[in-house]
């Protein structure tokens, strides 16, 4: 097997790890709290929007 594949796998691993950490930071950002709180209450609604 060509030794370059070890470097390719390492680069892909680093890219995926940075993507995961970036997404995690973005999701847990305080400015999104109101939006996620509103979305979390959707299942608790008792058919208020039904015709």
KAKA-V249794 format. One record per pair of residues at least 24 apart in sequence whose ideal C-beta (glycine too) atoms are under 10 Angstrom apart, sorted by the first residue. I is the first residue (numbers start at 0). J is the second residue. D is the distance in Angstrom with one decimal. If there is no record, write none. Layout:
# KAKA-V249794
i j d
I J D
I J D
This chain:
# KAKA-V249794
none
